[in-house]
Amino acid sequence: MAHKTYQYCVAENWGKGFITHNDAVKLGFTSFPGEVWRVDAHNQNANGWIANVKGTHKTLSEAQAIVDAEITQAQADWDALPAEQKAPSVGFENISRPEDITLEE
Amino acid sequence: MATYYDINGQKVQNLASDPSPVTEGQVWYNTTSNTAKFNSVTSADAWSTGGNLNASKSDGGGCGPQTAALYFGGSNGPSALDTTESYDGSSWTNLPATMNTARTVAASGGTQTAAVAAGQRGGNGQQTEEYNGSSWATGTSIGTSIYYRTGTGPQTALFIAGGSPDGTTNVTTTAEYDGSSWTTGGALATATSFAASVGSSADGLQISGGQASPSTYIANTQAYNGTSWSALNPVNTARKYGGASASGPTSTALFVGGSTSPPVYVSTCEKYDGTSWSATTSLSTARSNLAGGGTGSPTTALVSGGKTSPSARTNSTEEFNAAGALETVTITTS
């Protein structure tokens, strides 16, 4: 069985104090669409942080499903744009279709 | 059990709000939030979350330090914005003052009581506006129409450099604003669009960037002394639409976020020590087109808003405290 590197949760970033400096010194945090957060697995500090922010633990597949749903919606929104808004043009250099995100175990 | 008074010979102060300035080791009880707090020295570089903007947006102007910042203008996707928000170190407040022209901002800087916004990020607008702490007034037009240029500085020493007049070929043009008029400055060493900017027209940096079409990425760092630009060592990861912060830009700076090729929004953060760039702790939310960078110091920076995907914007704020910086910590028990 593969060793898990990360664990996932869903938590609302309420702002100041959600991730403190001390949290960030101890842990690496990565956010994904759908208020999905990735922190280290098998880590007491990570478990404590999830509890403190009242996060809801998600398995990899559950977290992936949440992210997929968000990306699918974003892609549908992009697809619905008029063609002239999707094509790169002067002043709108940085427009491209949202890409799929694959979460790591 | 020994009390705090027994150990330290003085009582913990009861204060309605956090003290300012605060000294290392100071302990107090905030009677408004009902929390005990102390001020300590941070042990390592880290990004923590700050208060969320009142709306998700990107490409706005930003200025001020962690405890007294502004975010103005920008875009929520469908619409350009004229709003102004102020930050007190904990939360953002919508201010009644609105910009005269709703737009993204190419160059910004100053303080909560003396801010400046010039040009249009991504576009080729020429507007200049000045904020005096209560309202926005129009300033002198830049006088040239150039896409993708960037800059920063206070009201009386702002620069804006690079960009592309036709949206393709980059130029080396620099313009300087002294609070009343624009003049031509020295030519960039390398023509660049989408750079991150720190400092002022007397002592500034243009960091990384690229070209729009064909899309290229440039890792160059360029320093301005008020007369001419010179090349410094490049960043490790070339990016467009990044943010930056510095206290003495030619000696120390921070370069954070942005987009790499193909357009991917990154959380990467690099520090400049006066000679070279090195990686430091990353943002928790990858983003480009972020505001300002919380100019003021490379040891206590602030980033807010930005794009997290081509179609998504965030309202989140992150605060950078370098190792050795003072930080207020709330005491919790569990």
Interface residues (C-beta under 8 A of the other chain):
Chain A: N13 W14 G15 K16 G17 F18 I19 T20 H21 N22 D23 A24 V25 G28 F29 T30 S31 P33 W37 A74 D77 W78 P88 S89 V90 G91 F92 E93 N94 I95 S96 R97 P98 E99
Chain B: T42 S43 A44 A46 W47 S48 T49 G50 G51 N52 S90 S91 G122 G123 N124 Y147 Y148 D166 G167 F194 A212 S213 S215 K240 Y241 S259 P262 P263 V264 S267 T281 S282 S284 T285 A286 S288 N289 K307 T308 S309 P310 S311 A312 S316 T317 E319 N321 E327 V329 T330
